[in-house]
Amino acid sequence: IESIISQKFDSFEIILVNDGSFDKSGLICDLYEKSNSCIRVIHQANGGVSTARNAGINVAAGQYLCFVDADDILLPDALSNMWDCVTRYPNVDVVCARIHFENGTISSPLVSMPDYTEDKRFIRSKSLWELLNFSACARLVSKRLLDDYKIYFSPGITCGEDPLWVYFLHKHIRSVAQCRILVYQYFSNNNSSVMHQRDRTKHYASLLKCAAIA
């Protein structure tokens, strides 16, 4: 939360979703809301990360959405750097940026892609899929696009929900910009997180009727 509040950008709202926590997370969220006018808190029964994100999508008032997982951080210029792309390319559907992973690797810019494109062949290619990086984070996504095509996360999926959502998003992208700057710090060292759960019935792969292996 502190990494978002500290952004060098002054036109955004923060939506905190307390997804049925049993600790003091809800109280912490409420305290932040009282001390910061740009924060809005949603309290709901536990439904998993997908329902939490969907709740945020439904109430968001901004033109673009940026998802941040609870154990990750945004770098100080993240929103301003990504918004620069929106300024240069108004109404762009998606702005993709770079992620720093906890093992020290950093996602690379896509050399084969220009800073902006509406080329349908490229947008439908494997190259864009690689740029999307199977993640909902480290990017700006047009609220209009999500609303027009009802692009939501699949309820009940708590592991691998990102690539499933990215698949539906990819189908409807008409323009994409590439922010070649590092904006997001990813952590996965929380052993109790959904990524470490063993219940594979809640994995996105459980929804697949077939698999194509090349």
CORZI-V146296 format. One line per field, one symbol per residue. phi: phi as a letter, one per 20 degrees, with the letter a starting at -180 (. if undefined). psi: psi as a letter, one per 40 degrees, with the letter a starting at -180 (. if undefined). burial: I if it has 9 or more other C-alpha atoms within 8 Angstrom, else O. Layout:
BEGIN
phi=???
psi=???
burial=???
END
This chain:
BEGIN
phi=.ffegefebccbdddddeemfddegfffffffffebfeecdddbfgcnffffffffgfdfdffcdcecffddcefgdgfffffgffffcgmgfbdecdddefenfcfefeffdffbbdfffffeefffgfffmlceemadcffgffffdlecffgnedcnffffffgffgfdfdbbddeedfccddcceefefffdfefffdegffefebcddd
psi=dddddeighegiihhhhhgfieaeddddddddddeheehhhhhiiheiddddddddddeheidiihhhideiihidedddddddddddgieidhhiaihhieeeihhiihdehidiiehddddeidddddddfeieifihhhddddddefhiihiehehedddddddddddeheiiihheihehhhifeheeideeiegeeeiddeehdihhh.
burial=OOIIOOIOOOOOIOIIIIIIIOOOIIOOIIOIIOOOOOIIIIIOOOIIIIIIIIIIIOOOOOOOIIIIOOOIIIIIIIIIIIOOIIOOIOOIIIIIIIIIIIOOOIOOIOOOOOOIIOOOOOIIOOIIIOIIOIIIIIIIIIIOIIOOOOIOIIOIIIIIIIIIIIOIIIOOIOIIIIIOOIIIIIIOOOOOOOOOIOOOOIIIOOOOOOOOOO
END
